[in-house]
Amino acid sequence: MIQILNLKKEDIEAVVEIEKKLLLETIGYEMLANELHNKYAHFYVAKKDDEVLGYIGGWIIDTTCDMINFVVKEEYQRLGIGTKLFKTLENKIKELNAFEILLEVRISNTKAQKFYYKHGFKEIFVRPKYYKNGEDALILRKELYEDTSN
């Protein structure tokens, strides 16, 4: 059975390895360890038994969540795990009365873009040469409320 749990120190090494393998870079052990004590940080892992299958994390400050990273091991993609992780963070955002999510995604990462668009994100900006390799980033935004003024 797959569980979505708060990130713990013992999960960080596995998260870093998943990032390196799939994202080709990592935010690093030290940063993730620091996030455990950051009141604005909300990081979750998907686990089956003791294996970390993926994670998501963001900073929720005032009305906005800046999503930091989100990755699921390749062999566990397209099984609903990413959606479970995303919905967990989205529920926390709503619980804290924030109403938008912002994120960056590589312009070449069409698989992730497809996921985000399916979950209601819209492109708002292209940030040129954002990544270390000079690749552009798409800035995506999702509003978590509906306009009921009509």
N, C-alpha and C positions, 0 to 999 in steps of 0.2 A: 504494500500500500504506500502511495506517495503522500508525504506530509509536507506542508509549507510551514516553516519554522523561522523564528528570528535567527539571524546570523549570530554564530558564537565563535569564540576564538579558535576552537578546534576545527571549524569549517574553513577557515581562511586559506590554509595551504591548498586545499582542493579547489577553492574558488580561483586562486591565482593561477593554478595549472590550467583550469578550463579557459580562463581569459587568454593566457599565452597561446594555447592551442587554437582557439577559435577566433580571437580578436587580434592575434599576433602581437599583442602588447597587454600590459596589465597596469591597473592603478596601484598595485603593489600591496604587499603584506602589511607594511607599516601604516599606510593610509587606511586600509580596511580595519586594522586593529584600532586605530584612532577613532574610526566611525562608531565603534561599539560604545564610546563614551560621549558622543555628540548628540545632544538632545534633539537636534533637527534631522538627524540621519535615521532612516528607516530601511534596513536591509534584511532581505529574506532569502532563505535557501529552500530549494525543493530537494527532499531526501527520500530515498528508498532504502530501508534498513539504515546502514550508516554511510551510504554512498551519496555524495552531493551530486545532483544531476544538473543543477543550474542555480542561478541567483538573479535577483533584481535589487536595485537600491536607488534611493533618492533622498534629497534634502527637501523637507517641507518647511517652508518659511513663509509666514503670513498666508497669502492666498495662492501661492505657487509651489508646485513640486518640480524641482529640477532633477530629472531622472539621470543618474550617473552612469550606470551600466546595467545590462540585462543580457544574459546569455544562458543557453541551455545546451548541454552536450549534444553533439550531432546525432548520435544514435537514439536520443530521446526527443528529438524535435518532431513536430507534427503529431504529438500524442496528447495535446492539451495541457502539458506542463507549463509552457510559457504563458498560456491564458490564465492558469491558476495563479502563477506568480504575479502576473500583471494585475489581476483582479484583487489580490491581497493588498498590493500597494495602492491601487485605486480606492479600495474601501478605507484604508488608513487616511488617505488624502481627504476623502469626504468626511470621515469622522472628525478630522481636525479643521473642518470648514474651509478648506482650500478649494479652489474651483478650476484650476488649470494645471496641465502637465506640459513641461517643455523638455525637449531632448535634442541631441545631435545624433545623426546617423551618417555613416559614410555614403557618399553618392553611389558607390559601387555595390553597396549592400542591399540589393533589391529584395532579397528574402526578408530581411528585417523591415524594410519599407512596406512590403506587402502586409506583414503582420500589423504594423502601426496603422496603415490606412484602413485595414479591416476593423480595427478597434477605435476608429473615429478621429484619428489625427489628421491634420492638414498641414501642408508645407507653408511656412511663413517667410522663409529666408534661405539663401544659400551663403554659407560662410566660406569664402575662398581659402584654400591652402590651410585648413584647420588642423589636419592631422600631420604627424611627424613626417610622413612620406610626401607631404604636399597635396594630398587629396582634399577635395572640397567636402564640406559637411552640409547636409540638409538640416535645417532647424524646423522641427515639427512641434505642433501645439495641439492639445486637446482640451476643450472646455468641458467641464463636468456638470454643467447645468443647462437647462433648456430655456430658451427665451419664450416666455408665456405671455408676452405683451400683445400678441396678435389675436 
